[in-house]
Amino acid sequence: MKQALIAFALLAAPAAAAEDPHKLALAAGYKAAFLCSGRWNAGQDVASITRDDLAVPYPEYQAAVTALPATIDEASRTVSVNFANNMPPRIAVWRPLLGCAQLPPGAGPDAAAALPRLVPGLTAPDLAATDAMAWPLGDAGAVQPLKKRKARAALDEVVATAFASERTTAVIVLKDGKIIAERYRADWTMHTPQRTWSVAKSLTTTLVGRAVQKGLVDVNQPAPVPQWQGAGDPRAAISWNQLLRMNSGLWTAGPGNRTDEVYVGGALVAQTAATMPLEHAPGSHFNYSNNDIMLAGMALSRTLAKDGGRHAALAFPFTELLWPLGMTRTTPETDWQGDFVLSSQVWMTARDLARLALVYQNGGKSGLGPGG
């Protein structure tokens, strides 16, 4: 891509002008977020992102996402999307390792400088060197095809069936710690990250588990959510365990509560999930909830920052879990104040997800040998 600045609009912006302004703002944030993450987390071009990620799972946003004009600035790694003549554009900003964050509504490009970032002292592993290492730390020796011809043919048929949908991008099958089947769509490779959506919740629980291993967290104790510490607030009793099991008792807007304001609206985890009132007694009612998982991630950030500062909280996923497991192409994204949005906003390759699966298959160890 030679030019540093790209502007495009699939339809004229006025076509969406009559729509609800809040819906337009969320649609603009969606387009900015997905173009930003797809471009610089996954290295995809605009055509691929438009085909795969701008086909919105929420029908009420689709027309606006298609219509609103976006500007991609390759030099500053920002995407801005105009949605109204009387409001600034929605802007998403990419940062090394931390991926894209949505600036708050109304913020201009100058606000990007204040986004939390990892200090230069924390540098990503050399990908060529790590890729050459033995699986699962690297990619060498990862694949071990089934020896029996009939079994291999039957497995190939199952994988082919998965690719009957053009939406399928990657399939990996593991056996005894090795990859026995692997296939990617024509324009994807084993090193192409993609958004995990709710699979990110498994990463959240694993990060908390790592903090437990290090003696930093007791999951049976109340989660340290600052907004709940006022006198007489019953939410202060909600434990880490209850958040991770999604039975905090907090009110949500239905099962799997939509969290558009955080994901694509520029709101903070602390502004949204932490403000919900109790609907049930903690531990008494299960409700599939993005908020509970986001709050567990926020509580972990607060715990880590208490002793090591914000940088320690930002670095923890990389230094304590991802990189030691060989997950060198996984990008957990944050809100604009630096809280990880760990219920969904994580980009990961299929092989990195397989590495995480091996941790569980091996009883919490990486599969690298005793103590690994």
N, C-alpha and C positions, 0 to 999 in steps of 0.2 A: 504494500500500500504506500504509494509515493507521497500523496498529499497529506499534510498534517491536519487539515480540517475538512470534514465531510459534512455536508448538510443534505438532508433528504426528507421528502414527505411523499407518502404514497398517494394521498389525496390532499386537497386543499384544507388548511386548518379551519376556515370558517364553516366547513361542513359539520363540524362537531360543536360549533359555538353555542347552539341552542340547548345543549345538554346541561344537566345538573353540574354546577361548578365543582362540587366536592368530588363527584364521580370523575369528572375530567381531570382533576388534580391527581387522583389515585391512578387513573389510566396513564397520565404523563409520567408519574413516578414508576409505574410498572415498566414502561418502555425504556426509561432512563436506566433503571436497575438491570434489566435483562440485556440491553445493549452493552452496558458497561461490563458486567460480569462475563458475558459471552465473549466479548472482544478481548479482554485482558486476563481473565482467569483461564479461559479455554483456548484463546488464540483463534477464534472463529471469525469469519468475515461476516459482513452485514447480511448477505443473502442467506447464509446458513442460520444465523440467529433469527432472522425474520421468519424463515420456514419452520424452525423447530421451537423457538421460545416465544415468539410474538404471536403464536397461535394460542391465545389466552385461555386458560382453563375456566375463567369466570366470564360467561357470555356478556354480562352487562358492561364489560370494559372493551370488548373486542373492536367495536366500530371506532371508538376513540383512539385506541392503541394504533389501529391501522391508519387513521387520518392525521394524527398530530405530528407536526414536523420535529425531527430530532437533529441535533448538531453533535457530531463526534469529533472531539479534539484529541488527536493522537499525541500531540506534544505534552499536554497537561493531563492526559488520561482522564478526561471528563466527558460526560454525556449530558446535554441539556435538552429539555423538551418543553416547548411553549404550549400552553393550554388556554391562556386567556390574555386579552389585551391589557387588562388592568392588574396583572399579577406577574411577578418574576417567574422564569421557567423553573421546572423541577430539575434538579441537578444531582447526578450520581458521580462519585469520585473514586478512582481506583488508587490503592496504595500497595506497595510490595508486601507480599505474604498475607495481608489482611483483606485483600480484595476490595470490593466496592461498598461504599457507605452512601446513604441518601442524606443530602444536606437538609436541614429543617425547612419547612415551607417559608418562602419569602427570602431565604438566604441567597446571596449572590456568589459568584465564583471566588471572591476573596475569602469566603468562609472556609474554603478547602484547606487553607494553611493551618487552621486550628484543629483539624481532625487528628485524633490520636494515631500515632505511627510507632512502629518498632524502631528503636535506635539503630544506627548503622552497625553497631557492634554485633548485632544478631543477624547473621547472614545465612541464607538458605544453603543447604548442602550442594556440592557440585553434582549436578544431575548425571553427567557422563560417568563420573566415578561411582556414584551409588548405583546407577543402572547396571554397571558391570559386576556388582557384587552378587553373591549367590542368593537365590530366592529363600525367604521372603524379603530380606533387606533390599535386594536388588532384583533384577530380572533374569539373571543367569540360571539356567536349569529349572525355570519355573514350570515348564510344560512337560508332562509325562503322559503321552497318549495311552489309552487302553490297549493292551496287547491282543486281546481277543477281537477278531475281526467283526463278529456278529454284534458284540457289545458296543464296539466303536461305531458301527453303522447305525445301531438303534439310537445311540446318543446323538449322533449327527442329525438324525431325523428329528429328534426332539428340539435341538437347537434351531434347525431350519424352520420348524413350526413357529418358534418364537419370533422369527424374522418375517413371518407372514404379514405382520403390521409394519408399515413404514416408519412408525414411531419408535420401534425398537432400535437402540443404538449399540448395545453391548450385552453379551451373555458370557458368563464364566461359570464353569462347573469345577468344583474342587473335590479331590478324593485323596485321603492320606497326606494332606498338606500340599499336594501338587495340583496343577491345572490339567484336567483331563479333557476339557473342551473349552474353546474360546473363539468367539467370533465378533466382528464389529461391522457396523454399516460401512458402506464404501468410503464415506468421507470422515470416518472416525478411526482412531488408533488406540492402542493400549495406553497411550499417554495423553489422551484427550479427557480433561475433567468435564464433569457435567453436574448440574445442580442436583443435590440429593433429595430435595424436598424433605419429607418427614423421616427419611432414613437418618437424617442428622440427629434425631433424638437418641439414637443408639450411641452416637459419638459423645453426646452430652453425658449420658450415664457412665460411659467409659472414662471420661475425664474426671468425673466426680469419684469414680472408683480408684483412679490413680491418686487423687488427693487423699483418699482414705488410706491407701497403701503407704503414703508418705506421712501419715499421722496428722494431716491438716484438717480433716473433716471426720466427724462422727455423724453418720446418717440418721441416727436416732435422736439427735439433738435438734432444736429449732434452727431453721435456716435463717441466717442473718440478713434479712431484707430490711434495709434502713427505714422504709416507709411504714413498717409495722411496729416500730419500737415505742410508740406513744403509750402513755399510761392507760391501761384498760383495753388495749386493742387485742382482741382474741386471736387475730391472725399471727401474732408473735409466737404462738404455740405450734404453728405449722412446721413440721420437721422436713429435713432433706428427703427422707424416705417417702413421705407423703407427696411431695412435689414430683419426685421421680416416678412414683407409681400413679400419678395423676388422680389422687384422691385427697387433694388439699381441702376440698369443700368450697373453694372460691367460685363465685359466679362466672359463667362463661356464656357467650352468645351461641348456645347450642353445642352439641358434640363436635369436637374438632375445631373449636371456636376460630372463626376467621380473624386473622390478625393483620389485615391489609394495612392498617395505619402504620405498623412497624415495618412490615416487609416492603411496602412501596409508597408509604405516605410520609416518610421523614420523621415519624414519631419515635420516641425512645421506649425501650423496654420498661424503664422506671416510670415513664409517664402513663403507661397503659396497663401492662400486666400487674404491676405492683399496686395499682389503685383499686383493684376489684374487691368488692365486699364478699363476706362469707354468705353462702347460701345453705350449706350443710355443715355439720360439725366435722372438723378435720379428721380424716381417716374413715369416715362413715359412708362415703359415696364416691364411686368411680365415674369420671367423666373425661373422655379423651380430650386433652387440652394442650394447645400450644403454649398457653400462658404458664402453666405449671413448669414446663421444661425451660422456657425462657427465664423464669424466676430462679430455677436451679442453677442455670448458667450465670445469672447475675449474682446470686449468692456466692458462687465459687469465685467470681471476679472480686467481689468485696473481701472475701476471706484471704485471697492471695495478695491483694493490694494492701491489706492491713499491715503486713510486715515488709513486703518488698516493693510497694508502690505500684502504680498503674502499669509500668513496663513489665513487672514480674507477672501480672495477671495476663497481659497480652502475650507474653512469651511462653507461658506454661503449656498450652496445647502443643506447641511445636517441640520444645525441648524435653518435655516429660512424656509425650505420647506419640505424636505423629512421626517425627524424625527417627526416634529409636526403633519404630516399627517399620521403617522404610517407606512411610506414607509421605513422600516428598512432593507430591503434586496435589495435596489437599489444601484447600483454602477456606478457612472459617471466616465469615464476614461479620462485621460489627455494625451497630448503630453509630450515629455521629458523635456520641460521647464515649464510645469504646467498649460498650457491652456487647459480647458476642450474641448473635441472634441464632441460638443453637437449636431451635426447633425446626429449622428449615434451611437457613441461608448458608449452606456449606457446599463447596464444589469439590468433587472427588472423582478420581478415575475408577474404573471397574476393578483394576488390580489393587488399588489402595483399599477399596471396600473389601476385597478378598483378604487382604492382610488383616483388616480389622476382624473379619469373620474368624480367621485362624486364632486370634487371641482368645475368642470364646470357645472354639473347638478344643483348644489346649488348656482350658481351665484357668484362663487369665494370664497365660504366658504367651510370649511371642512365637514360640516354636523354634527358637534359635538354640535350644539346648538347655541344660539345667540352669535355672536362675534367669533365663532369657525373658 
